[in-house]
Amino acid sequence: MNNPIISQIFTDQDFSNKKLSSKEYDNCTFTNCDFTEGDISVVTFLECTFTDCNFTEVMMKQAAFRDACLFDNCKLLGANFSDCDDFMFSVAYKGCMLDYASFYGFELKNTQFIDCKLVGTDFTKAIITGSSFINCDFTNAVFEQTNAEKVDFSSAFNFDIDPIQNKLKKAKFSKEGLIGLLMKYDLIVK
């Protein structure tokens, strides 16, 4: 087994179309790195920060993100987080593009999303309880049988969430956002 890589800084690295070599990165910083169509499967990231990185179509089977990993201004188009190891999964997303990402059936409790685009993102059967979506765009995002209890959607927009098909107990919404809970009824609200 490879030794863990501890407290290293990776800048402008091209990991695209490659398998990440080490099995564990602890307290590392990745800045402007390209993981496009790369493979980070079975790699553990502990307390790592990813800034301005591209994870488009990255393979992440059993990848582990623990101890508050941060994705800051990253591109995560089509990233399939439902393939990740959910044991102690702990991340935050700030200013990220998560279009067409998948959290299908995944548990990401108490996760913070700030200023993120989640266009077409799949939250079907996900457990997102206690999470916050601050100023996030949910255009065409999918919520089916999602447990979104105690989630803060108060500044989120463009969502279409069916309160009958999803658990929303104690979730927070703005008055303006309530229309997103009524979309299936095809109402005209003025």
Secondary structure, DSSP 4 states (H G I P E B T S, - for coil): -PPPEES-EEES-B-TTSB-S-SEEES-EEES-B-TT-B-TT-EEES-EEES-B-TT-B-TT-EEES-EEEES-B-TT-BGGGS--TTB-EEEES-B-TT-B-TT-B-TT-EEES-B-TT-B-TT-B-TT-EEET-B-TT-B-SS-B-TT-B-TT-BS----TTTSB-TT-B--TGGGGGGSGGGT----
